[in-house]
Amino acid sequence: MKKLAVIAFAVSSMASAQIRINQVGFTPEGEKTATIESVETAQPVKVQVTDKLSGKKVWKGKAQRVATSSISGKVRQVVDFSKVQKEGKYQLVAGDQKIDFLVAASPLKELSKAALKAFYLQRTAMPIEEKYAGCWTRPAGHMDTEVLIHPSAATAERPAGTVISSSKGWYDAGDYNKYIVNSGFSVGVMLEAYEQHKDYFKQLNVGIPESDNDVPDLLDEVYYNLQWMQTMQDTDGGLYHKLTTPNFEGFVAPTECHQPRYVVMKTTAASLDFAASMAMAARLYKDYEKNFPGFPAKALEQAEKAYAWAKENPNTPYNQGKMNATFDPDVNTGAYDDTHFEDEFFWAATELYVTTGQDKYRIDALATMPQHLTPATWGNVGELGVLTWALLQTNSVSDNKISSNMKSLLLNHLQPYLTQVSTSCFQSPYGNEAKDFFWGCNSEGCAWRGIELMYATKLTGDKQYEMAAQECLNYLLGQNATGYCYVTGFGQKPAIHPHHRLAATSCGALPGFLVGGPNPGQQDKTDQLHYTSNYADESYMDDQNSYASNEIAINWNATLVALTALLDK
C-alpha cells in the first residue's frame, strides 16, 4: 500500500551530522540561520550556499558568531544566510559538511496539515481508511459502546458495573486510553488558535472524511473528540476522569486489545477542563449551527452543569493510589493527577463569561485570576484563560483594563527569553538553559513558547515576537543539540521510532506527530535502553521503548497545530 505523501521536502543523503538547521523550510523574506557543531577553532567557519538545480554558488560568507553552551560547554558557530531569498532548493556547505534546505512561499503548509491530520490517524471507534491514511489504514478499534462504571465512579443511578456507551474521541498518546483532562486542554489550545486565525483554518484542507463539507477541518476534527467528551458527563454534571483499561495494553493493534474498559471517578479538574472547552465550543460552533444542529446549545448546557458540579465539589482530586486501595479492579494507567484547581476554575469561568456574558462567571474569574504567568500545560491551564482575556475585544472599559493587565503579564513573561537569542547556540529563545528540558519539553517548553510569542505578535504588532516564534519552530525542526527534526515524517533526520502503539503495529511512524523531546530525568533508562548523553539538551533517544523522551500525545500535537498554523503564510 502507498505511503501518505506528507513529507515537505525530499532530503539529501548527504545531510551533515554537524550542521543543525530547520529541515522543513524557510520563507523568502524570513531569517535563515544554521548552527555548526563541534567547532575546534575560533576562526569563523567559511560557508557557501549552492543552488541544487544548477549547482551554482548563490551566496558565500562566514559564521557570524561563536556560542558556548551553558549546558554542555560545547562550542558552536552560528551562520546567518538570510540573504538567500529566492524560492528554491539549496545546499549549505561548511568545510566538508553539507545539508539541503528549502526556501518557499509557504514552507510550513504540509507540516501544518500533517499536524492536524495526525488527530484523524489517532481516532478511535472508526476505520481509518486508505483513501485518507495511505499505509496507516486500520480497522475500527475500541468502539467503547460497552464501557463499565468503575466502583470509584458508582452512584445510585449508575451502580458499579453499569454499562454505558462512550464512543469516538482520540487515543490520548502512545497508549489506547482516553483522558478528559488532557482532551480538554488539547481542545482548548486548538480552539484558541482557531478563534484567532479563522481565515487560515477555513482554507486548510487536510484530507479527512469530512473535508468536503463547508466546515473548517479543525472544527470537524475537534468535534469528533468533543462527542466523546460529552458522553463522559454523569447525570449530576460531574465528569469521569478517564476511560481506561486497568493496565496499559502491550504493543498490539487496537483490534487485538481485550481488556475491559472502565470510566473511573469524577474529579474537579476533569469537570472544569470540560466546562472550559465546551464553553469555547459553544461559541465557536455557532457559525456552523446548520452543520451541527443543537450542538452549540447542548455544549453550553453541559459546560454550565459541569461548572456547577465543580463548585459543589471544589476539591476532588484524582488520587490513583488511594482509589486502588479502596476499589477493585486496580487501575495503573496514566493518572493526569492534579491537586490545585484555582487555575482550572479561572479558565472555566473565563470561557463561560466570554460565551455567556453572565456576571457570575466574571466574578469567579476575577477571584481566581493569576498575578503572574505560568506556561500552560494540562496540569496548569491558567494561561489559557490569560490569553483569552488578553485577546478579548470588547466595549467594556473594565474588561479592557483586565485585558491590558493580562497582556502585560504575557509580555513581561516573554521579555527574558527574547534577550537569550543573541547568545544562543541555536539562535533560539528556547533551549539555552538546562531547566528548559523535561518530560514533554518539545511541546510544553518550546512549542508553547512559540505560541505565546505569536499571540504577543498579534497583541503588539511587533515582528520581533514572530521572528522568535519561528526560531522556536526552527529548534523543533532540527536546529538543536541532537540534530533531529522532532516531527515524525518530516526532515532529513526525523524521529522514526516513537513510543506509539499505532506506529509499532502499522507501517511505521505515523506522520505529523511531535515527540516529547530531551528529558534528563531519563525515567525509562534500563539495561536495554541506554541514553547516549546525559546533557539535558541531548537526553533523547529515538527508540520505541523511550516513553520518557519519544512518546507522542494529543496535547503535544495540539501545540504543534497551533504554532504551525499561526506561523504559516
C-alpha positions in Angstrom: 0.0 0.0 0.0 1.1 3.5 -0.7 2.5 5.8 1.9 0.8 9.1 2.8 2.5 11.9 0.9 3.2 14.5 3.6 7.0 15.0 3.7 7.6 18.6 2.8 11.0 18.3 1.2 12.8 15.4 -0.3 16.0 15.2 1.6 19.6 14.6 0.6 21.6 11.5 1.6 24.5 13.9 2.1 22.9 15.5 5.1 25.5 16.6 7.6 25.9 15.3 11.1 27.5 18.6 12.1 25.1 21.2 10.6 21.9 21.9 12.6 19.2 23.6 10.5 15.4 23.8 10.1 14.9 20.8 7.9 11.4 21.8 6.6 12.0 25.2 5.1 12.2 28.9 5.2 10.2 31.8 3.7 12.0 34.0 1.2 11.9 37.1 3.5 12.5 35.2 6.7 15.5 34.9 8.9 17.7 31.9 7.9 20.3 30.6 10.3 22.2 27.3 11.0 24.5 26.1 13.7 27.8 24.4 13.0 28.7 21.8 15.6 32.0 20.7 17.2 34.0 23.9 16.3 37.7 23.4 17.1 38.8 26.8 16.0 38.0 30.4 17.0 38.2 31.4 13.4 34.8 31.9 11.7 33.8 28.9 9.6 33.5 29.7 5.9 30.1 28.8 4.4 28.6 28.9 1.0 25.1 28.2 -0.5 24.6 26.5 -3.8 21.5 26.1 -5.9 20.6 22.4 -6.0 19.2 22.5 -9.6 22.0 24.4 -11.3 24.9 23.8 -8.9 25.8 27.5 -9.0 27.0 29.3 -5.9 24.4 31.8 -4.8 25.9 33.1 -1.6 29.1 32.8 0.4 30.1 34.1 3.8 31.3 33.0 7.2 29.8 32.3 10.7 28.7 35.5 12.4 29.5 34.4 16.0 30.8 31.7 18.3 28.5 30.5 21.1 29.3 28.3 24.0 26.6 26.0 25.5 25.9 26.6 29.2 24.6 23.1 29.3 27.4 21.0 27.8 30.2 23.6 27.3 30.3 22.7 23.6 31.5 25.5 21.3 29.4 26.1 18.2 29.2 28.7 15.4 26.1 30.4 14.1 25.7 31.2 10.4 23.2 33.7 9.0 22.3 33.3 5.3 19.1 35.3 5.3 20.2 37.0 2.1 19.2 33.8 0.2 15.7 34.9 -0.7 14.8 33.3 -4.0 12.5 30.3 -3.8 14.2 27.0 -4.5 16.2 24.0 -3.2 19.7 24.8 -1.9 22.6 23.2 -0.2 24.5 24.7 2.7 28.2 23.8 2.6 30.6 24.4 5.6 34.0 22.7 5.0 33.3 19.1 4.2 29.8 19.3 5.7 26.7 19.7 3.5 23.0 19.9 4.1 20.0 20.7 2.0 17.3 23.3 2.7 14.2 24.7 1.1 13.1 28.3 0.5 9.4 28.5 -0.4 6.4 30.9 -0.1 4.6 28.6 2.4 7.2 26.0 3.6 5.1 25.1 6.7 1.9 24.3 4.8 2.4 20.5 4.6 3.6 20.4 8.2 0.6 22.3 9.3 -1.7 19.9 7.5 0.0 16.8 8.9 0.0 18.1 12.5 -3.8 18.4 12.3 -4.3 15.2 10.3 -2.4 13.3 13.0 -5.6 13.6 15.1 -7.6 11.7 12.4 -5.0 9.0 12.5 -5.4 8.9 16.3 -9.2 8.4 16.2 -10.9 5.6 18.0 -14.1 3.7 17.0 -13.9 4.1 13.3 -12.0 2.5 10.4 -9.0 4.7 9.3 -9.3 4.5 5.5 -6.5 4.0 3.0 -8.0 6.9 0.9 -7.1 9.3 3.7 -4.3 7.4 5.6 -2.3 5.5 3.0 -0.4 2.6 4.6 -1.6 3.6 8.0 -5.1 2.3 7.3 -6.6 0.1 10.0 -10.0 -1.3 11.0 -12.0 0.3 13.7 -10.8 -0.4 17.3 -12.1 0.3 20.7 -15.8 1.0 19.8 -16.4 1.7 23.5 -20.1 1.1 23.2 -20.0 -1.1 26.3 -17.9 0.6 29.0 -18.2 -0.3 32.7 -18.8 2.1 35.6 -15.8 1.5 37.9 -16.7 1.2 41.6 -14.9 4.5 42.2 -17.5 6.2 39.9 -20.6 4.4 41.1 -23.8 6.2 42.1 -27.3 5.0 43.0 -28.3 5.9 39.5 -25.3 4.2 37.9 -24.0 1.5 40.2 -20.7 -0.3 39.7 -20.8 -2.5 36.6 -23.4 -0.4 34.8 -22.7 -0.4 31.1 -22.6 2.9 29.2 -21.6 3.9 25.7 -18.7 6.3 25.4 -17.6 6.1 21.8 -15.5 8.2 19.5 -12.6 10.5 20.5 -8.9 10.3 20.1 -6.4 7.9 21.7 -4.6 10.1 24.2 -0.9 9.3 23.4 1.1 6.2 22.7 -1.5 4.2 24.6 -5.1 3.4 23.9 -6.9 5.2 26.7 -8.9 8.5 26.7 -8.5 11.1 29.4 -10.8 14.1 29.9 -8.1 16.4 31.5 -5.8 16.1 28.6 -8.6 16.2 26.0 -10.0 19.4 27.5 -6.6 21.0 27.4 -5.9 19.9 23.8 -9.2 21.1 22.6 -8.7 24.4 24.3 -5.3 25.0 22.7 -6.6 24.3 19.2 -9.9 26.2 19.6 -7.9 29.2 20.8 -5.8 29.1 17.7 -8.9 28.7 15.5 -10.6 31.7 17.2 -7.6 33.9 16.4 -6.9 32.6 12.9 -10.3 31.6 11.5 -9.5 32.6 7.9 -6.4 30.4 7.8 -8.3 27.3 9.0 -11.2 27.9 6.7 -8.9 27.2 3.7 -6.8 24.4 5.3 -7.9 21.1 3.7 -6.1 18.3 5.4 -7.8 15.3 3.7 -10.1 13.8 6.3 -13.5 12.2 5.7 -15.2 15.5 6.5 -13.1 17.7 4.3 -15.7 18.0 1.6 -18.2 19.8 3.8 -18.2 23.5 4.3 -16.8 23.3 7.9 -13.1 24.0 8.6 -11.3 20.7 9.1 -10.1 21.7 12.5 -13.7 22.1 13.8 -14.7 18.8 12.2 -11.7 17.0 13.8 -12.2 18.6 17.2 -15.9 17.8 17.1 -15.1 14.1 16.8 -13.4 14.3 20.2 -16.0 16.6 21.7 -18.7 14.0 21.0 -16.8 11.5 23.2 -16.2 14.1 25.9 -20.0 14.7 26.1 -20.5 11.0 26.9 -18.2 11.3 29.9 -20.5 13.5 31.9 -22.5 11.8 34.7 -26.1 12.7 35.2 -25.3 15.0 38.1 -22.9 17.1 35.9 -19.6 15.7 37.1 -17.0 14.4 34.6 -15.5 10.9 34.8 -11.7 11.4 34.9 -10.8 8.9 32.2 -11.9 5.9 30.1 -9.3 3.2 30.6 -8.3 -0.4 30.8 -7.0 -1.5 34.2 -3.5 -1.8 32.8 -1.8 -0.4 29.7 -2.1 -2.7 26.7 1.0 -4.2 25.1 2.3 -3.1 21.8 -0.6 -4.7 19.9 -3.1 -3.4 17.4 -6.3 -1.9 18.6 -8.3 -4.9 17.4 -6.1 -7.2 19.5 -7.0 -5.5 22.8 -9.4 -7.4 25.0 -9.2 -5.9 28.5 -12.4 -4.5 29.8 -12.7 -0.7 29.8 -14.0 1.5 32.6 -14.8 5.1 33.4 -13.3 6.0 36.7 -14.1 8.5 39.4 -15.4 12.0 38.8 -12.9 14.8 39.5 -12.8 18.6 39.9 -10.1 19.0 37.2 -11.9 16.9 34.6 -15.2 18.8 35.2 -13.6 22.2 34.9 -11.5 21.4 31.8 -14.6 20.0 30.2 -16.6 23.2 31.2 -13.9 25.4 29.7 -13.5 23.6 26.4 -17.3 23.1 25.9 -17.9 26.8 26.6 -15.4 27.6 23.9 -17.1 25.1 21.5 -20.5 26.6 22.3 -19.5 30.0 20.9 -17.2 28.8 18.0 -19.5 26.2 16.5 -22.4 28.7 16.4 -21.3 29.9 13.0 -21.9 26.3 11.8 -25.2 25.5 13.6 -26.7 24.0 10.4 -23.8 21.5 10.3 -24.0 20.7 14.0 -27.7 21.2 14.8 -28.3 21.6 18.5 -24.6 21.1 19.4 -23.7 24.7 20.5 -26.7 24.9 22.9 -26.0 21.4 24.3 -22.3 22.1 24.7 -23.1 25.2 26.8 -25.7 23.4 28.8 -23.2 20.7 29.7 -20.5 23.2 30.4 -22.6 25.1 32.9 -23.7 21.8 34.5 -20.1 20.7 34.8 -19.0 24.0 36.3 -21.9 23.9 38.9 -20.7 20.4 39.9 -17.2 21.6 40.4 -18.4 24.5 42.5 -20.2 21.9 44.7 -17.1 19.6 44.7 -14.2 22.1 44.6 -11.5 19.8 45.9 -12.0 16.3 44.4 -8.6 15.3 43.1 -7.7 12.1 41.2 -5.6 10.0 43.5 -4.9 6.7 41.8 -3.1 5.1 44.8 -5.9 6.0 47.2 -8.5 4.8 44.7 -6.8 1.5 44.2 -6.6 1.0 48.0 -10.4 1.3 48.1 -11.8 -0.1 44.9 -11.2 -3.0 42.6 -10.0 -3.5 39.9 -6.8 -1.5 40.4 -6.1 1.0 37.6 -2.5 1.6 36.7 -2.7 3.8 33.6 -1.9 7.5 33.2 -3.1 9.5 36.2 -3.3 13.1 35.0 -3.5 13.9 38.7 -3.7 17.4 39.9 -4.4 18.8 43.4 -4.6 22.5 42.7 -7.7 23.8 41.0 -7.6 27.6 41.1 -6.2 27.6 37.5 -9.0 25.3 36.2 -11.6 27.5 37.9 -10.1 30.6 36.3 -10.0 29.1 32.8 -13.5 27.7 33.0 -15.1 30.8 34.5 -13.3 32.9 31.8 -14.6 30.9 28.9 -18.1 30.8 30.4 -18.1 34.5 30.9 -16.9 35.2 27.3 -19.5 32.9 25.9 -22.5 33.9 28.1 -21.7 37.4 29.3 -23.1 36.4 32.7 -21.6 38.4 35.5 -21.4 35.4 37.9 -18.7 33.9 35.8 -16.8 37.2 35.6 -16.8 37.5 39.4 -15.4 33.9 39.7 -12.8 34.6 37.0 -11.6 37.8 38.9 -11.5 35.9 42.1 -9.1 33.3 40.7 -7.1 35.5 38.2 -3.4 34.8 38.3 -0.9 37.5 39.4 1.9 36.0 37.4 2.1 33.9 34.3 3.0 30.2 34.4 3.2 28.5 30.9 0.2 26.4 30.2 0.2 22.6 30.5 -2.5 20.1 31.1 -1.9 20.4 34.8 -1.7 24.2 34.9 -4.3 25.7 32.5 -4.5 29.2 33.9 -2.6 30.8 31.0 -5.3 29.7 28.6 -7.6 32.0 30.5 -4.9 34.7 30.5 -4.7 34.5 26.7 -8.5 34.6 26.3 -8.6 37.8 28.4 -5.6 39.4 26.7 -7.0 38.8 23.2 -10.6 39.7 24.2 -12.1 42.6 22.2 -15.0 44.3 23.9 -16.7 47.6 24.5 -16.4 47.2 28.3 -14.0 49.6 29.9 -13.5 47.4 32.9 -12.9 44.3 30.8 -10.5 46.2 28.6 -8.5 47.0 31.8 -8.3 43.3 32.7 -7.3 42.6 29.1 -4.5 45.1 29.3 -3.3 43.6 32.6 -3.2 40.1 31.1 -1.4 41.4 28.1 1.3 42.9 30.4 1.6 39.5 32.2 2.3 37.8 28.9 4.8 40.4 27.6 6.7 40.6 30.8 7.0 36.8 30.9 8.4 36.7 27.4 11.0 39.5 27.7 13.8 37.5 29.3 13.7 34.9 26.5 14.0 37.4 23.7 17.3 38.5 25.2 18.7 35.0 25.0 18.7 34.8 21.2 21.8 36.8 20.6 24.0 34.5 22.6 22.1 31.2 21.9 23.9 28.3 20.2 20.8 27.7 18.2 19.6 31.3 17.6 16.6 30.5 19.7 14.6 31.9 22.7 14.4 28.3 24.0 16.9 25.6 24.8 19.6 27.7 26.4 19.3 26.5 29.9 19.2 23.0 31.4 15.9 23.8 33.1 14.3 24.1 29.6 14.4 20.3 29.3 11.9 17.9 31.0 9.2 15.4 30.1 7.3 16.8 27.1 9.5 19.8 26.8 9.3 19.9 23.0 5.7 20.9 23.4 5.3 22.4 26.9 8.6 24.3 26.7 9.5 25.0 23.1 6.3 24.9 21.0 4.3 26.6 23.8 6.8 29.5 24.0 6.4 29.9 20.2 2.6 30.1 20.6 3.0 32.7 23.4 5.2 34.7 21.1 2.7 34.6 18.2 -0.1 35.9 20.5 2.4 38.6 21.6 2.8 39.5 17.9 -1.0 39.8 17.5 -1.3 41.9 20.6 1.6 44.3 19.7 2.2 44.1 16.0 5.9 43.8 16.9 7.6 41.4 14.4 10.4 40.6 16.9 8.0 38.2 18.6 7.1 36.5 15.3 10.7 36.0 14.5 11.3 34.5 17.9 8.4 32.2 17.5 9.8 31.0 14.2 13.1 30.4 16.0 11.3 28.1 18.4 9.9 26.1 15.5 13.4 26.1 13.9 14.6 24.4 17.1 12.0 21.7 16.8 12.7 21.1 13.2 16.4 20.4 13.5 18.4 23.4 14.7 19.0 21.9 18.1 21.6 19.9 20.1 20.6 16.5 18.7 20.1 17.4 15.0 16.7 15.6 15.0 13.6 17.0 13.4 11.3 16.1 16.3 8.2 15.7 14.0 7.6 12.3 12.5 7.6 12.1 8.7 9.5 15.4 8.2 13.1 16.4 7.6 16.4 14.7 6.9 16.7 13.2 10.4 13.1 12.7 11.7 12.0 10.7 14.7 11.2 7.3 13.2 10.7 5.1 16.3 8.2 6.9 18.6 6.7 5.2 21.6 3.4 4.8 19.9 1.4 1.5 19.7 -0.3 2.5 16.4 3.1 3.1 14.8 4.5 -0.2 16.2 1.6 -2.2 14.7 1.4 -0.5 11.3 3.9 0.5 8.6 5.9 2.8 10.9 5.8 6.2 12.4 2.5 8.0 11.7 3.4 11.4 10.1 2.9 14.7 11.8 3.4 13.8 15.4 5.6 15.9 17.8 7.6 13.6 20.1 8.3 14.6 23.7 11.9 15.5 23.4 15.1 15.6 25.5 14.4 14.6 29.1 17.3 14.5 31.5 15.2 12.6 34.0 15.6 9.5 31.8 12.9 7.7 33.7 12.8 4.9 31.1 16.6 4.1 31.3 17.2 0.4 31.6 19.9 -2.2 30.7 18.2 -2.3 27.2 17.8 1.4 26.8 21.0 3.4 27.1 20.9 7.2 26.6 24.0 8.3 24.6 24.3 11.6 26.5 23.5 12.9 30.0 23.5 16.5 28.8 20.0 17.9 29.3 19.5 19.0 25.7 20.8 15.7 24.3 18.9 13.3 26.6 16.8 12.0 23.8 16.6 8.5 22.2 14.7 7.8 19.0 13.7 4.4 20.4 10.2 2.9 20.7 11.0 2.0 24.4 11.8 5.6 25.3 8.4 6.7 26.7 10.2 9.5 28.6 11.6 11.2 25.5 10.0 9.7 22.5 6.2 9.3 23.1 3.6 11.2 21.3 0.5 12.8 22.8 -2.6 14.8 21.8 -1.7 17.8 24.0 1.8 18.0 22.5 0.3 17.8 19.0 -2.2 20.5 19.8 0.7 22.9 20.4 2.2 21.8 17.0 -1.1 22.5 15.3 -1.4 25.9 16.9 2.2 27.0 16.3 2.5 25.9 12.7 -0.9 27.4 11.8 -0.1 30.8 13.5 3.2 30.9 11.6 2.2 29.6 8.2 1.8 32.1 5.4 
